[in-house]
Amino acid sequence: MKILITGTTQGIGRAIAELFLERGHTVVGIDRRPASMTHESYTHYECDVRDYDRLPALSGIEILINNAGTQNEADIDINLKALIHMTETYGITPAIKSVLHIGSASAHTGAEFPEYCASKGGVLAYTKNVAMRVAKYGATCNSLDPGGVLTPLNECVMNDPELWAEIMNETPLKRWATPREIAEWAYFLTVTNAFCTGQSILVDGGEAINYHFVWKD
């Protein structure tokens, strides 16, 4: 199948692209940085997802994965508005089989920066809107909402022993996901899955269910 993935030069986006390539698919990547991998079935466009006039003219996209995102840098414009534009441009077509938005556990908990949480919360609502509209093509649309993931963007806390211990105390499984684990979820939701749609799948190691019950002895 022909897959379009945004934000493919590192972290989750690169892991997703590599997994689809390993499994024989054709992948188109869009990122504002130069390509960080080469493969005969991979085409890279160096472009900011906000630069709507420079986005490539593509047809026949069967799976769209909106992964490009940021934190504390025009969050609403990149994480939400550009995601909407990408979907309306490449995802609402008769060829589409699945649309997947990479959201965040913060959309469920509100546990990060204000505009970041708002942008990811908007993705949850938009996912349902898209799912209703692509259903006529027999296609699905879901969001995949990770908690902590071991990516370069998170190294500032990963490399701080005190902060890392605090984070692990909030995470029942006592670890963060690898990008490959999130990529496997992305593959399942877009290729294996054909019936779950309009859902926001929380993959956070149990952080959202962590609570401390207080009661009288």
Protein Blocks (a to p, Z undefined) as FASTA:
>chain_A
ZZddehilgcjllmmmmmmmmnopacddddfbdcfbdcfkbccddddfklmmlpccdehi
abdcdfbccehiaklmmmmmmmmmmmmmmmmcfkbmbdcddddfklmnopacfklmmmmm
mmmmmmmmmmmmmmmnopacdddddfddddfklmmmmmmmklmmmmmmmmmnopacdfkl
mmmmmmmmmmmpmkbghiacddehhmmmgccddddZZ
